[in-house]
Amino acid sequence: MAEIKHTPVMLAEVIEALSPKDGEIYVDGTFGGGGYAKAILEAADCKVYAIDRDPEAISRGRVLEKEFEGRLKLLPGCFSEMDVLLEGQGEDKVDGIALDIGVSSHQLEDPERGFSFIKEGPLDMRMSRQGVSAADVVNTFEEKALADIFYRYGEEHASRRIARAITRARAEKPIETTTDLAKIIVSAVGAKKARGASRIHPATKVFQALRIYVNRELEELRLGLQAAVSLLRDGGRLCVVSFHSLEDRLVKKFFNENSGNIPQGSRHSPPDATPGKWRGPTLILKRRKVLKPGKEEIATNPRARSARLRTAIRTAEKSIPATVSPERP
Ligand SMILES: C[S@@+](CC[C@H](N)C(=O)[O-])C[C@H]1O[C@@H](n2cnc3c(N)ncnc32)[C@H](O)[C@@H]1O
């Protein structure tokens, strides 16, 4: 297979927002192909701790770690645990954090990882190569649970029809490959929709939903944002690039809540003043509106077209300890 390369998305905007400075410490929570980490290290004489849950991303990154010996440290694990991972390195505060949510081209384009319905491969989708795979989900979950996943994480309106087609198909034989699943989806939604007005492939939303579920992506994001706020020093910069509306909504809500940019309570529902609930803003938004990639970037890297960047600056306000909110159906 030809060597896969990941082109970093909105790199110039992320570096501008992080504005790396000599002697500072940064966290790249989604190392991937190392595009952000390398650019941060080149922008200033600083140190980067780079996290990735994918063991293959970490092993590929060892070359870069050697190139920036003493300045780049790769940390296998999840960014939801960045505060704990950094504590293990003797760091309790950092100057900037970047999160580039989602999958890398290495993951998406390698059929063996099972993220894409374009090429045949095992139905896997596990970034960390551990835990429940997409094949486990489609072959063992009840019809209703499947429909809920497709609707909730894929916003798929034909979720029930697709779930029914899956349970019927698997009664004949297990669904093992990406293309097997894609064919079942196409047959469930009908050739008309498959050909139809919408330019997206009919399997797109179900594959997105399975990927989000298998990797607990929204829960990771929620916890990652909380961990980032607790790890950033006063004046530290936070940059989050997301790729679909479910993620961006979550980031927007988190940024608005943490910057005090939330609707004030009414006479019947006053703002929550419970001690420990709301102190003061922990973030200042550099700009209220989300930043999108420019036309030129989209022309050269079509994967960038749905990217959305939000940035904020940490205040001196104490953070509220992270809580885990159940997210699975
Ligand atoms: C879009 S890519 C990042 C690309 C990177 N910014 C670059 O320029 O090469 C996302 C990467 O984040 C990793 N990832 C996704 N969710 C993660 C999580 N919760 N914890 C740690 N790594 C995660 C994926 O394995 C993938 O390698």
The ligand as a Tripos MOL2 file, in Angstrom:
@<TRIPOS>MOLECULE
LIG
   27    29     1     0     0
SMALL
NO_CHARGES

@<TRIPOS>ATOM
      1 C1         -7.4130   14.1480   13.1900 C.3       1 LIG1
      2 S1         -6.1300   13.2010   13.8300 S.3       1 LIG1
      3 C2         -4.9610   14.3800   14.3990 C.3       1 LIG1
      4 C3         -4.0200   14.8520   13.3570 C.3       1 LIG1
      5 C4         -2.9250   15.7580   13.8500 C.3       1 LIG1
      6 N1         -3.4320   17.0260   14.3380 N.3       1 LIG1
      7 C5         -1.8950   16.0050   12.7580 C.2       1 LIG1
      8 O1         -1.6770   17.1620   12.4100 O.co2     1 LIG1
      9 O2         -1.3100   15.0560   12.2730 O.co2     1 LIG1
     10 C6         -6.8020   12.6160   15.3320 C.3       1 LIG1
     11 C7         -5.8870   11.7120   16.1260 C.3       1 LIG1
     12 O3         -6.3470   11.7730   17.4610 O.3       1 LIG1
     13 C8         -6.3980   10.4880   18.0120 C.3       1 LIG1
     14 N2         -7.4760   10.5050   19.0030 N.ar      1 LIG1
     15 C9         -8.7960   10.6190   18.7780 C.ar      1 LIG1
     16 N3         -9.4690   10.6270   19.9340 N.ar      1 LIG1
     17 C10        -8.5380   10.5370   20.9150 C.ar      1 LIG1
     18 C11        -8.6060   10.5100   22.3340 C.ar      1 LIG1
     19 N4         -9.7810   10.5890   22.9680 N.pl3     1 LIG1
     20 N5         -7.4590   10.4290   23.0300 N.ar      1 LIG1
     21 C12        -6.2590   10.3800   22.3950 C.ar      1 LIG1
     22 N6         -6.1390   10.3670   21.0540 N.ar      1 LIG1
     23 C13        -7.2570   10.4640   20.3180 C.ar      1 LIG1
     24 C14        -6.6440    9.5600   16.8540 C.3       1 LIG1
     25 O4         -6.1490    8.2700   17.1480 O.3       1 LIG1
     26 C15        -5.9020   10.2610   15.7100 C.3       1 LIG1
     27 O5         -4.6060    9.7570   15.5990 O.3       1 LIG1
@<TRIPOS>BOND
     1     1     2 1
     2     2     3 1
     3     2    10 1
     4     3     4 1
     5     4     5 1
     6     5     6 1
     7     5     7 1
     8     7     8 2
     9     7     9 1
    10    10    11 1
    11    11    12 1
    12    11    26 1
    13    12    13 1
    14    13    14 1
    15    13    24 1
    16    14    15 ar
    17    14    23 ar
    18    15    16 ar
    19    16    17 ar
    20    17    18 ar
    21    17    23 ar
    22    18    19 1
    23    18    20 ar
    24    20    21 ar
    25    21    22 ar
    26    22    23 ar
    27    24    25 1
    28    24    26 1
    29    26    27 1
@<TRIPOS>SUBSTRUCTURE
     1 LIG1         1 GROUP 0 **** ****
